Amino acid sequence: MKSDVVSLARPLRGIVPPMVTPLADRDALDVAGLERLVEHILAGGVHGLFILGTMGEAPSLSHRLRHELVDRVCALVNRRVPVLVGIIDTSFVEALGLAHKAAAAGADGLVLPAPHYYPAGQPELLEFLRHLVPQLPLPAFLYNLPNRPKPMFDPETVQIAASEMPGIVGLKDSSANMTYFRHLQFLMADRADFALLMGPEMLLAETVLMGGHGGICGGANLLPRLYVDLYEAAFAGDMPRVQTLHRKVTELARTIYRVGRFESSFLKGLKCALSCLGICSDFMAEPLHRFRGPERQIVQKYIEELGITV
């Protein structure tokens, strides 16, 4: 780990949106849309930006496009907030190459899930981290995403890895399992610099109220100020305001996220809403496809009912 490149707050706190990737075509960015989206998110007062995660469709993007996105986002953000870059890949070499690209472009941290496709055991995951993390040029956050790249990091694996490798500075948990999250809090209590960030936004308030450090919430692409306000209310223990703001998050989840019939509806609905608002294209990386006709009309109706504007 090169200490001269570390500029990340320890622990990282607040709202760090997992940015969607505005696409113009299968292997082309919607550059103007990307610029609008970055400015829209930052205007909401967020505490960081995470690119090339699940919301960013990273596994479906070419390596060339991922590198281009890293360059463009780091230049657009221009050190206003920390930029975290996902290094999701089945290839050790490609993940390490993207990590060095991120460092060269001016990113502040990396996000590292368990390698997917092959079902590695916990000893194998730990060995993987022992090989990769010492070579990373930036601090790393582990990424628990048990529904996609299996397996997830067991709490004891996280504890051992973090104790051996100071370059591991946090974890994003998308398991939606609060028992797991509490176990992690207990095991990591002696690492005051270790950030525990929640993925599922419906659990953001609960996470912060019980001592978690914030959230990596997809809805903050659309309504960044809402999630920042909810985080701040929970951090301050302002329960009436927490209840009011959490209700708004729930309204978003039960409307725009539920258009369509497939598991991808959450992402499709979010990108469609951004497109309806004129922020960026809703082109999806294959095998996914954007909403058309009837679904787009439903999303537009929900935008109007929820009073969402830019």
Residue, then its C-alpha position, 0 to 999 in steps of 0.5 A: m500500500k502506498s501511503d502517499v496516495v491515501s486521502l480517504a477519511r477513516p472511517l468513511r462516513g455518509i452517503v456514497p451513491p453507487m453511480v449508474t453508468p450512462l451508456a449511449d450504446r453497447d460500448a460507448l458512454d453517454v458523455a453529456g449524460l455522465e457529466r449531468l449525472v455527476e453534477h446532479i449527485l454531487a449537488g445533493g451533498v453526498h460524501g463520496l461516489f462509487i463507480l463500477g459496482t452492481m448499479g454501474e453494470a460493471p460486469s457487463l462493461s468492456h475493460r476499455l469502457r471501464h477504464e474510460l469511465v474511471d478517467r472521466v469520473c475522476a476528472l469530473v469530480n476533481r477531488r470534491v468527494p472521494v471516488l471509489v472504483g469497483i474492481i469486480d472481475t473474474s480475473f486477478v490480473e484484470a482486477l489489479g490492472l483496473a486498481h492501478k488505473a484508478a490510482a493513476a486517474g486520481a481515485d481514492g479507494l477501491v471496492l472488492p467483492a468476492p470473485h464470482y463464477y467459481p464457488a470459492g471457500q472462505p480459506e480460498l477467499l482469505e488467500f485471494l485477499r492475501h495475494l491481492v490486497p498488498q499489491l493494491p495502490l489504494p485502500a480497499f473496501l470489501y463488498n458483500l453481494p451474496n445474491r450475485p458473486k457467491p460466496m459472501f465474506d464470512p464475518e470471521t474472514v473479514q476480521i482476519a483479513a482486516s487484522e492482517m491487511p491494514g489496506i482493507v478499510g471497510l465493507k459494503d454489505s448488501s446481504a440485507n441481513m442485520t444479524y450478519f451486520r451486527h456480528l461484523q460490528f462486534l468483531m470489528a469494534d477494535r478497528a475504529d477506522f473500519a467503515l461498515l456501510m449498508g447497501p439496501e437503502m431500506l436499512l439505511a436509517e436502522t444501520v446508522l442508528m445502531g452505529g453503522h457509518g452510512g450507506i451506498c444507496g442506489g436511490a441517491n442517483l435520483l434523490p441524493r439530498l433525500y438520502v443525505d438528509l436521512y443519514e444526517a437525521a439518523f446520525a443526530g438521532d432525530m427520530p421524527r425526521v427519520q420516520t418522515l424521510h424513511r417514508k419517502v425512501t419507502e415510497l420510492a422503493r414501492t413505486i419506481y423500483r417495482v415497475g417491470r417483472f424481473e429482478s433487474s427492475f430496480l436498476k431499469g426503473l432508476k435509469c428510466a427515471l433519470s432518463c425521464l428527467g433529462i439527466c442521462s440515457d437509460f441504455m442498458a448493458e446487455p443482456l439487460h434492456r431498457f424500459r419501453g412504452p408502457e413501463r416508461q409511462i408508468v415510471q413517468k407517472y410515479i415521478e409526477e406523483l412523487g413530485i421528483t424534479v431536478 
